Amino acid sequence: MSRLTVFADTMPGTPVISTEDAGEIATALKAINVRFERWNSPVALSPDDSAETILEAYRPYLDGLMGELGAGSADVIKLTPDHPQAGALREKFLNEHVHTEDEIRFFVHGAGNFIMHVDGKVWDAHCVQGDLISVPKGTQHWFDAGDRPFFTALRVFSDTSGWVAHFTGDDISARFPAVA
């Protein structure tokens, strides 16, 4: 189930907001310009489906979203516990960073936490299958899919160079692990 947990950035372990209501999550995240939606899609796919199959199945949704955002490309990212670089990829995503464009993800399978550090608060959005999240460019954040990562997500880009992180060097992600 989707969940939002918010902490003061000086108080790990003491949430000031905790909700699993999708409407409340969307409203709360809107305060920091993060877009959160639940897509009720009739698309049924297997985690074993290829990136091409996934992109084709979601094409009507992607075309609408990309047209709205003026985005230029979309791809699929998959991470499973048996991936030979799962640990290294997890570590890369765990470090606080920013992007020069919005980071847009739709969870096709699995789950992960987008954790944002904004206005003296840490906003931990646990996203699951059917969730769309868009973290605005310049927002300090990190991503954690856990010790045994399992997710398939659509990624939408305006910049054709794809996912490029600019790491902040702040160790806040070590002080605020993802809410399990």
C-alpha positions in Angstrom: 0.0 0.0 0.0 1.2 3.5 -0.8 2.3 5.5 2.2 3.7 8.9 3.1 5.7 9.5 6.3 7.1 13.0 7.0 9.7 13.9 9.6 11.4 17.1 10.8 14.9 16.7 9.4 16.3 16.9 13.0 14.0 14.1 14.3 14.5 10.7 12.6 12.0 8.2 14.0 9.4 10.7 15.0 6.9 11.2 12.2 4.8 14.4 12.0 2.6 12.9 9.3 1.9 9.3 8.4 -0.9 8.3 6.0 -1.8 5.5 3.6 -4.7 7.4 2.0 -3.8 8.2 -1.7 -5.8 11.5 -1.6 -4.0 12.7 1.5 -0.6 11.6 0.1 -1.3 13.6 -3.1 -2.4 16.7 -1.2 0.5 16.6 1.2 3.1 16.1 -1.5 1.5 18.9 -3.6 2.7 21.3 -0.9 6.3 20.6 -2.0 5.3 20.5 -5.7 5.6 16.7 -5.9 3.0 15.1 -8.1 1.5 11.8 -6.9 -1.3 9.8 -8.6 -2.8 6.4 -8.5 -3.4 5.1 -12.0 -6.3 2.6 -12.3 -5.0 0.8 -15.3 -6.5 -2.3 -16.9 -3.0 -3.3 -18.1 -1.9 -6.7 -16.7 1.7 -7.6 -17.1 4.1 -10.1 -15.8 7.4 -9.1 -14.1 9.1 -11.2 -16.8 7.7 -9.1 -19.7 10.2 -7.2 -21.8 10.7 -3.5 -21.7 9.2 -3.2 -25.2 6.1 -5.1 -24.1 5.7 -2.8 -21.0 6.2 0.4 -23.0 3.7 -0.8 -25.7 1.1 -1.7 -23.0 1.3 1.7 -21.3 1.7 3.7 -24.6 -1.7 5.4 -24.3 -0.9 6.5 -20.8 2.6 7.5 -21.7 1.5 9.5 -24.7 -0.9 11.5 -22.6 1.6 12.1 -19.9 4.5 12.9 -22.2 2.3 15.3 -24.2 1.2 17.1 -21.1 4.8 17.4 -19.8 6.6 18.0 -23.2 8.7 15.0 -22.4 10.8 13.4 -25.1 11.4 9.8 -24.1 10.4 6.9 -21.8 12.1 3.7 -20.8 11.8 0.9 -18.3 14.0 0.2 -15.3 13.9 -3.2 -13.5 15.7 -4.2 -10.4 15.4 -7.6 -8.8 17.3 -9.2 -5.8 19.1 -11.5 -8.2 20.4 -8.7 -10.4 24.3 -9.0 -10.4 24.6 -5.3 -9.6 21.6 -4.9 -7.2 23.7 -3.8 -4.3 25.8 -1.3 -6.3 22.7 0.2 -7.9 20.9 0.5 -4.5 23.9 2.3 -3.1 24.0 4.7 -6.0 20.3 5.6 -5.6 20.7 5.9 -1.8 22.9 9.0 -1.9 21.1 12.3 -1.8 21.1 14.0 -5.2 19.2 16.4 -7.5 18.4 16.4 -11.2 18.1 19.1 -13.8 14.7 17.8 -14.9 11.7 16.3 -13.1 12.2 12.7 -12.0 9.0 10.9 -13.2 8.3 7.3 -12.3 5.4 5.0 -12.7 5.5 1.7 -10.7 4.5 -1.2 -12.9 5.5 -3.8 -10.3 7.0 -3.9 -6.9 7.7 -0.9 -4.7 10.3 1.7 -3.6 10.7 4.8 -1.5 11.3 8.3 -2.9 12.6 10.3 0.0 12.8 14.1 -0.4 14.5 16.6 1.8 12.5 19.9 1.5 12.0 22.9 3.8 13.4 21.3 6.9 11.5 18.1 6.5 12.1 14.6 5.2 9.2 13.3 3.0 9.2 9.5 2.6 6.8 8.4 -0.2 6.5 4.6 -0.4 5.3 4.0 -3.9 3.8 0.7 -5.1 2.4 -0.8 -8.3 0.0 1.7 -9.9 1.7 4.8 -8.3 3.0 7.8 -10.4 5.4 10.2 -8.7 7.1 13.2 -10.2 9.9 14.8 -8.1 10.6 18.4 -9.4 14.0 19.2 -10.8 16.3 20.6 -8.1 14.6 18.7 -5.3 17.1 17.0 -2.9 16.1 13.3 -2.7 17.2 9.7 -2.7 15.5 6.4 -3.6 15.5 3.1 -1.7 14.0 -0.2 -2.8 15.3 -2.1 0.2 17.9 -4.8 0.8 16.1 -7.1 -1.7 14.9 -4.6 -4.4 12.1 -5.6 -6.6 10.5 -3.1 -8.9 9.7 -2.4 -12.5 9.1 1.3 -13.3 8.5 3.5 -16.3 10.8 6.5 -16.5 9.9 9.6 -18.4 12.6 12.1 -19.6 12.7 15.5 -21.2 16.5 15.3 -21.6 17.4 12.5 -23.9 20.6 11.8 -21.9 18.4 10.0 -19.3 19.0 9.7 -15.6 21.8 12.0 -14.5 22.3 12.6 -10.8 24.1 15.5 -9.2 25.1 14.3 -5.7 24.9 16.8 -2.8 27.5 15.1 -0.6 25.0 15.4 2.4 24.8 12.2 4.5 21.2 12.8 5.5 20.1 9.6 3.7 22.1 7.6 6.3 20.2 9.3 9.1 16.8 8.7 7.5 16.5 5.2 6.1 13.4 4.4 4.2 10.3 3.6 6.3 9.7 -0.1 6.1 
